[in-house]
């Protein structure tokens, strides 16, 4: 979905002019998405704790 948007906007065409390879592009997009997901997860857990959520049982 994200790469599709990049194709429509012409970003991939501009990136082909650089030394960035396919693996670098996919790695960068994947890393960015993982970072966003991690931040969202932490914020959700902090919000749950703020409203008094208490997990029971093992975290594993």
C-alpha positions as CSV (number, residue, x, y, z in Angstrom):
1,X,0.0,0.0,0.0
2,X,2.8,2.4,0.9
3,X,4.9,1.5,-2.1
4,X,1.8,1.9,-4.4
5,X,1.5,5.5,-3.2
6,X,5.2,6.1,-3.9
7,X,4.7,4.8,-7.5
8,X,1.8,7.1,-8.1
9,X,3.7,10.1,-6.7
10,X,6.8,9.4,-8.8
11,X,9.0,9.0,-5.8
12,X,10.4,5.6,-7.0
13,X,11.3,7.1,-10.3
14,X,13.4,9.7,-8.5
15,X,14.9,7.1,-6.2
16,X,16.1,5.1,-9.2
17,X,18.5,8.0,-10.0
18,X,20.3,7.5,-6.7
19,X,22.4,4.5,-5.5
20,X,19.6,3.2,-3.3
21,X,18.8,-0.4,-4.2
22,X,15.6,-2.4,-3.9
23,X,16.7,-4.0,-0.6
24,X,17.6,-0.6,0.8
25,X,14.2,0.9,-0.1
26,X,12.2,-2.1,1.3
27,X,14.4,-2.1,4.4
28,X,13.9,1.6,5.0
29,X,10.1,1.4,4.5
30,X,9.9,-1.7,6.8
31,X,12.0,-0.1,9.5
32,X,9.9,3.1,9.4
33,X,6.7,1.1,9.7
34,X,8.1,-1.0,12.6
35,X,9.1,2.2,14.4
36,X,5.6,3.6,14.0
37,X,4.0,0.4,15.2
38,X,6.3,0.2,18.2
39,X,5.5,3.8,19.2
40,X,1.7,3.2,18.8
41,X,1.9,0.0,20.9
42,X,3.8,1.8,23.7
43,X,1.2,4.7,23.6
44,X,-1.7,2.2,23.8
45,X,-0.1,0.5,26.9
46,X,0.6,3.8,28.6
47,X,-3.0,4.9,27.9
48,X,-4.4,1.6,29.3
49,X,-2.3,2.0,32.5
50,X,-3.4,5.6,32.8
51,X,-7.1,4.6,32.9
52,X,-6.4,1.8,35.5
53,X,-5.9,-1.3,33.4
54,X,-4.2,-4.1,35.3
55,X,-3.2,-7.2,33.4
56,X,-3.7,-10.5,35.2
57,X,-1.6,-13.6,34.4
58,X,1.7,-14.0,32.6
59,X,2.8,-11.5,30.0
60,X,4.2,-14.4,28.0
